Amino acid sequence: MDRKEFESIAPAIRDGIVRMVRRLAPGSEASGLPEDVAQDTLLRLWTRRDSLDSYRSVEALAMVMARNRAVDILRAEHPDRHMSLDGFDSPDSGPSPHESLEADEADSTLRNILASLPSSQQALIRMRHIEGMEIGEIAAATGSSENSIRVALSRTRRHIKELFSQQDA
C-alpha cells in the first residue's frame, strides 16, 4: 500500500476507531484515550503498510488492533480491577453443536450475500451496521440527504432479506 492509498483510508479508519473506543470505554474522552488509540493504531498500520494488501479488510485489522490496544491501556491504568464471572453463562449452557453449525452457516451465507451486493450498498451497510455510524454521519460522508440514506438502507436490507430467504429455500 502506498502513501496515497493509506492517506485515503486513514480518516475513515481513525473515525471508526474513535467511535469503537468510546463505546468500549465510556467517559474515556477526557483522558484522550480514543484519540491515543487511533493514533497508535494508525502508526502501527503505517509501519505494516507493505503487508496490508495481504489482508482482506484493513479496516477490520485496524479495529482488532485498536480494541486490543485500548484493553491493554485500560488494564494498565486499572490493574486492580478484575472482571467478575457472575454474569457469564457456564460452558455447558452454551449453544449445542447443531445450533453452532446453523449459526456458522447463516453467517457464511450472509457474508456471501453482502459480498455480492454492489459496492455502494456494501458501503452503506458497513457504515451503519459495522462501524455504527449514525444516519446523519453517513449523509455527511456521502453528500446525500438523511432521507435518501434511510431509503437506501431500507431497500438494501430488504434486498438482503430476499436473497437470504432464497438461500434458505
N, C-alpha and C positions, 0 to 999 in steps of 0.2 A: 504494500500500500504506500502510495507516495504522499507527499505533504498536502497537496491539494485535496486528495480524497479524504485524508484524515481530518483536515480542517472543515470539510463539508459535513462530515457526520458528527464531529465533536460537540457542537452546540446541542443537538438533539440528545445525544448520549448524556451530556452533562445535566440537562434538564430532567431527564428520566432518573438519573442517579439522585439528584437533589430531592425529587418527589419521593422516591423509594426510601431514602434515609429519613425523611420527615415522617413517613408512615411508620418506619421501623422504630424510631426513637422520637416520639412526640416531645416537643419542647426543646429539641436539640439545636434549634436555630440560634439561640442566644450564645451558645458556645461555638458556633460556626462549624459544627460537625458536618452538616450536609455539604457545604462548600469544600471543606477539607477533604472529605472522602471523594468528592467529584474530582478535585484537582489531583489527588493522589492516584486515582484510578486512571484518569486520562494520561498522566505521566507514565504509568506502567504500560498502558496501551501503546503509547508513543515509542517506548523502548522495545516493544514487541512488534512494531509496525511491519517488519519484514515477514513475519509469520501470520499476520492477521488474515490474509487471504485464504489460509487453510481452514479457517473456522466458518461454519455455516452461517452464524449470526454473531457479528462483532458486538451488537447491542446486548445480546444475551450474555456473552462473555463478560462484558463490562458490568452488567447488573450483578452477576455472580461475584466478580471481583470486588465490587463496591459493597455488596452485602457482607461478604467475609471481612473486609477491612473495617466496616462500621462495627460489626460484632466484636472484632479484636479490640478496637479502640474503647468500646463500651465496657468490655471485660477488664481492660487495663485500668480504666477510670474507677471502676467499682469492683475490685477483686473480692470483696467480702459478700457480694450478692450471690446467692445460689438459687437456682431455679427449683421450685417445688414441683414434684411429680404428681401431686394430688389431682390435678386437672386432666391428666393423661389417662387414656384407657389402658387396661392391661393388655399384653400382647395377644392373649387368647380371645379378646373381644373384638379384634380387628376383622377386616373382611375375609371371607372364605377365599380359597384359591380360585374357585369358579367366578366369584364376584370380582376378584382382582383381574382375571383374564378378560372378563367382559369390559371392565373399565379400560384396560390397556387397548383392547380392540377399538373401543369408542374413541379413545384419544388418538389412535393411529388414523382412524377414519376421518376424524375432524382435522388433523394435521394435513392429510391428503386433500381434503376439500378446500382448506384455506390456501394451500399451495396452488390449487387450480384456479383460484379467483384472479381477476385482473389486479394489477399492482395497485391501482387506486383503491379498490375495495380492501385489499390486504392492508394497506397503509391505514385506512380508517379503523379497521378492526384492531390493528396493533396499537394505534394511538389511544383508542378509547378503552379497550379491554385488557391490554397487556401493560401499556405504560400508564394507564389510569388517568389520562388527560380528560379534562372537563370539555364539554361541548364548545364553550367559548374559546378555550385554548386551541382546540382543533380548528375552529373557524378562523382564528387569527393566524395560525400557522399555514393554513391552506389558502387564505384570502377569500373564503366563502362566507356566506351568512350562516348564523346558527341554525336557522330553519332548514337550509339546504343540507347541512351536516346531519341533522336529525332525520330528514327524509332519506338521505343516502345510507345512513346506518340502519334504518328500519328496513330498507329494501335489501341491503346486504345480509342482514340477519335472516330475513325471510328466505332469501336465496340459499343461504347456508342450511337452513332448516329443511328446505325442499330437497337439496342434494343429500343431506343426511338421511332423510326418510327414504330416498331412493336407494341408498346404500343398504339399508336395513331390509328392504323388500326382496 
